[in-house]
Amino acid sequence: MVCIIGGGVIGLTSAYALVRAGHEVTVIDARDSLGSETSFANGGQLSYRYVAPLADAGVPLQAIGWLLRGESPLKLRPRLDPRQWRWMAAFVGACRGSVNQRNAAHLLRLAALSQHTLQQWREDDHLDGFDWRRNGKLVTFRSAGTFARARSKVTDFVQQQVLTAADCAGLEPALAQDGFVGGIYTPNEEVADCHAFCQRLAARLASSGRCTFLLGRQVTGIHHLDGAVRAIALGDDVMPVEQLVLAAGYRSAELGVSLPLYPLKGYSLSVPVSTPHQAPNVSITDYDRKIVYARIGEQLRVAAMVDIVGYDASLDPKRLALMKRQALETFPAAGDYAQAVEWAGMRPATPTGVPLIGASVYRNLWLNLGHGALGFTLACGSGQLLAELIGQRAPSIDMQGLSPRAA
């Protein structure tokens, strides 16, 4: 029996992969519904080839410039919290070109597995009903300098196509002439509704006869003895466990296990599409403004911002107003912005941007967390790897850089 703490997309893909491998699983979540926090209204882009970590050479200096601007994709609120300062110090330490390239290679390897795994589940299990499409992704640039640097990194001109501003407008007619100088198009990227995906996984798990859900139950502690976890505390109750998986996002760090996690707060708008021909079909990433756009069913999902502000998940009206104004400038007739549903979520991030997947300091405690803004993109591959490791099978990819014990 495997017990999983966390009912978001990471916990549910872990459960699904384990059940497919023949394991019995229990999923525990503090909320009364599954996929209702960071998985609820994220950007929706399954961006398998744009997975470079945020930590890179020049980012600290660039971040200072952002913080000096009134309208910035980054917001920092220093707190008297050692965890925040340790995380930021480690992040700055990872801001080197060689480290970024190495970590990007780990993420690309995991992303390729994740895309393959989702395709396998869709085909083998007829898993559908979550607005999945292979619609391609266009990264647009406003600065000639950032565009030139991005072009210099393209090595596969089949998978990634360098486009002029006119090419971008031709590829995506809904894209307003809003100061873009060019773009890079990746045809095989995908999009889907993460929350709907969670619900489909939950339904399949419930019907499998191998999965039990304990919802509205807060895990308050982990009891360990002789190098192994023996039980978890659920309020006043104690539940014995054989194998335990932590997949509760940044809250995993509250359970007495030392983890290099900190929440990066992001926001989204879900805009009803009133004129489909004027909403983008291709997923768009506005690189210089750090905003992503994804057409998910009959809505346009707009997502942005990295707020390092502690553990406050409340909506910030100023941040949302900035997003809405910039979205209106780029896609002025895409939908009914007055009816947009506002949301904020806490992305669980490691300083390096690389998730922790695998064994921990306790021999039966497994980690699957720290995916940051790439949770949906990397979820299926991460779940598959975890199931292989717990089942003592050879992992599908090299675990270098992903194993918590080597992190």
Order of alpha helices (4+ residues) and beta strands (2+ residues): beta-alpha-beta-beta-alpha-beta-alpha-alpha-beta-alpha-beta-alpha-beta-beta-alpha-beta-beta-beta-beta-beta-beta-beta-beta-beta-alpha-beta-beta-beta-alpha
